[in-house]
Amino acid sequence: RKAIPADAPELMEMCRNLHAENAIFSMDEGRVAAMLEKAFNQQGAIIGALGPTGHIEGAIFMLISAFWYTTDFCLEELFSYVRPEFRRSTNAKELINFGKRCSDELGIPLVIGVVSNERTKAKVGLYQRQLSDPCGAYFLHRPTSPLTA
């Protein structure tokens, strides 16, 4: 189902949990809340939620976007998250299928990536089985010393 504004507190908590598991950078809660609002206000974003308000098991957030070199639109997945207690289910597949349905309805490609600190290989395998071979990879270089102002 499409998430509604009443889901905002629960989705925000899920974003905190997702950040704790997989974050590369710090979390700005105001920025996260503003992105959730884009979906609730139908401003080029959509959130798919599994389960009723108050009992969401997982969610996927997608943004209508374009790569830097084109005016062609795509549906960019910003996150897909299943709560730990619901991970031994088909929820992750259902979220991917929600994204594929949105892509089909909009007539634009769905772009999904895996950025994870836990079970990365297994997640890539799931996405490959659900979508096809990957078209790239992400790599991260962490500087040895932070920039000084």
N, C-alpha and C positions, 0 to 999 in steps of 0.2 A: 504494500500500500504506500501511497504518497504520504510523507510525514506532514503533520499539521503543527501550527504554533503551540498547541498544548504539549507537544512532544519536546519542546525546547529544553526544559530543565534536564530531562533524561538524556537527550542527545548531547548536551553540554557535558554531562557526567561521563558519557561514553567517550567524548573527545579527550577528556582528561585521562581516562584509562588508556586510550590509544596512544596518547602522548607519552605516558609513563612506560609503555611497552616498546615503542618504536621511534621515539623522537630523535631527530638529529639536532634540532635547534630548540631554543626556548619557546614556550607557549605564551602568546598574548591573548588572554581570554576575551578582551574587547574585540579583537580582530576575528576570533573564532565565532563569537556571537553575531558579529556583522555578516559573516559568511552564511551562517545558518539563516539569518533573516532574509538574505537574497533568495534562498529557496522558498521560504514561507511566503514571500512577496512576489514570487514568480518573476524574478529579475535575472533570468538566464541560468537558473540553477534548480536542481531537484534533489530531494532526499527520499530514498526508498527505505521503509522501515518494516521489519518483520516483528509482528506481534502488536497487541493493542497498546494504546497510550498507558504508560505506567508499568508496562511489562515488555518493553522492546528487547528483543533477543539480539538483533543486529541491524546495521544500517549501512547504506551506501550513499555517498554524496557525489554528485556530478555537476559539472559546470560547462555551459556552452562556451567554447573557447576557440582560439585559432593559434596555430604555431606562428612564430615570429616572421616567417618568410611567405605567408599566404593570407589570403582573405577567405579561404575555405574554412568552414566551421567544423568542429569536432565536439564530441561529448567527452570531456576530460574527467576521469575519476579522481577525486581528491582524496577520498578514503573509503575503505570498505572494512567494516569491523563487526566481528561477532563476539559477544561477551564470552569469557572463558567457560562458563558453565553450560554454554550451548554449542560448543565447538565440535562435539561428537554428534553432528547432525548434518543435514543437507543445507544449512543456512547459508554458508559461503557460496555454494552453487546457486541458491535462490537469489542472492544479491547480484551475482554475475548475470543471471538470467534477467533480472529486473533491468540492469544496465543495457543488456542486449535488446530488450523490448523497447526501451526508451530510444536507443539508437535507431532501431527499425522504424519506429513511429515518427521520429524527427527526420529520418533519411540522411543522417550524418554518422561518420565513423565513431566508434567508441574506443578511447585510448585509456588503457589501464596499465599501471606499473606496480611493481612490488618493491616497496622500501620497508625493510623489516630487520629487526635485530634478533628475532626468534623464528626458528623453523623456516628460514628463507627458502631453502631448496624445496621443501614440501609445498610451500605456497606457490612457487613458480611452477611446479608440476601440476597443481590444481588448475591454475590459470591456463597452462598450456593445453590440458585436457579439455577445458571448457571453451577456449577461444581459438587456439592454433599456436604455431610456433611464435616465439617472441620476435620482435623486430628491432631489438636493441638490448641494452643493459644500462643500469646506473652504477656509477662508481663514486666513491667519496674519498677525498684527500683532506685530512685534517691538518691545518698548519701547526708547526711545532711551537709557535708562540703567537698569542693573540695580538691583533693590531692595537696600537696605542694612539690615543687621540692627541 
